[in-house]
Amino acid sequence: MDLKCKKLDCEHNDKYSCMKDTIQVTGSAECDSYVKDGKVREGQTQNASRDMFEVAPDYHPYRHKRQVDIECGAECLFNINNHCRANGISVCNCKDIALCTTFIKK
């Protein structure tokens, strides 16, 4: 399961990867598991002016956990019996919310 997240101020985020074992997604495709940490940990950001064309972001390696329970209330193509069955999800860094961008309306 690949869980990419751009909410770098979330306590579950480790270099763009979600490390939480159980994730809740609301009916509006919002990640309800997002918990603001209040700070961005070292290694979570890049110096864009220095690295813009030379260095890729420092991503956490792919999660080797086969199953992550993603409870989902959205009317999404990947929602089967209130559980996400996508191979992975991505969460965007929207203003004050964490929104599942893998969401595809049924």
C-alpha positions in Angstrom: 0.0 0.0 0.0 1.4 3.3 -1.0 0.2 6.3 1.0 1.5 9.6 -0.3 0.7 12.7 1.7 1.7 16.4 1.1 0.4 17.5 4.5 3.9 17.9 5.9 2.7 19.3 9.2 0.7 16.1 10.0 2.1 14.1 12.9 1.7 10.9 10.8 3.7 12.2 7.8 7.3 11.0 7.3 8.8 12.5 4.2 5.6 12.5 2.2 4.4 9.1 3.4 1.6 8.4 5.9 2.8 6.1 8.6 -0.6 5.6 10.3 -2.0 2.0 10.3 -5.7 3.0 10.1 -6.9 6.0 8.1 -10.4 7.5 8.0 -11.7 9.3 4.9 -14.9 11.2 5.3 -17.9 11.4 2.8 -16.4 14.6 1.4 -13.1 12.7 0.6 -11.3 14.5 3.5 -8.6 12.6 5.5 -10.1 12.6 9.0 -6.9 11.1 10.4 -4.9 14.3 9.7 -3.6 15.7 13.0 -1.7 19.0 12.7 1.7 18.6 14.4 2.4 22.4 14.6 5.8 22.0 13.1 7.5 20.5 10.1 10.2 18.0 11.1 13.7 18.2 9.7 14.0 16.5 6.3 10.4 17.2 5.4 11.1 20.2 3.2 13.5 21.2 0.5 15.4 24.3 -0.3 13.6 25.0 -3.6 16.0 27.6 -4.8 18.9 25.2 -4.5 17.2 22.0 -5.4 14.7 23.0 -8.0 16.2 21.2 -11.0 18.9 19.1 -9.4 17.6 17.1 -6.5 14.3 15.2 -6.2 12.3 15.5 -2.9 13.5 13.2 -0.1 10.6 10.7 -0.1 10.3 8.0 2.5 10.7 4.6 0.9 7.7 2.6 -0.2 5.7 1.2 2.7 6.2 -2.6 2.8 3.0 -3.2 4.7 0.5 -5.1 2.5 -2.6 -4.0 4.2 -3.5 -0.6 5.6 -7.1 -0.2 6.8 -8.5 2.9 5.1 -12.1 3.4 6.2 -13.9 5.5 3.6 -17.3 7.2 3.6 -17.0 8.8 0.2 -19.0 7.8 -2.8 -15.8 6.7 -4.6 -15.0 4.1 -7.2 -12.5 2.5 -4.8 -14.9 2.4 -1.8 -16.1 -1.2 -1.3 -18.2 -1.7 1.9 -16.8 1.5 3.4 -13.1 0.5 2.9 -10.8 1.8 0.3 -9.5 -0.8 -2.2 -7.1 1.3 -4.2 -3.5 0.3 -4.4 -2.6 3.5 -2.7 -3.9 7.0 -2.0 -2.5 10.5 -2.2 -3.5 13.3 0.0 -3.1 16.9 -1.1 -1.8 19.9 0.9 -5.0 22.0 0.6 -5.4 25.1 2.8 -6.9 23.8 6.1 -7.8 20.3 5.1 -6.2 17.1 3.9 -8.1 15.9 0.8 -7.8 12.5 -0.8 -6.9 13.2 -4.4 -7.3 9.5 -5.4 -11.0 10.0 -5.0 -13.0 9.2 -8.2 -16.7 9.7 -8.0 -18.8 6.6 -8.7 
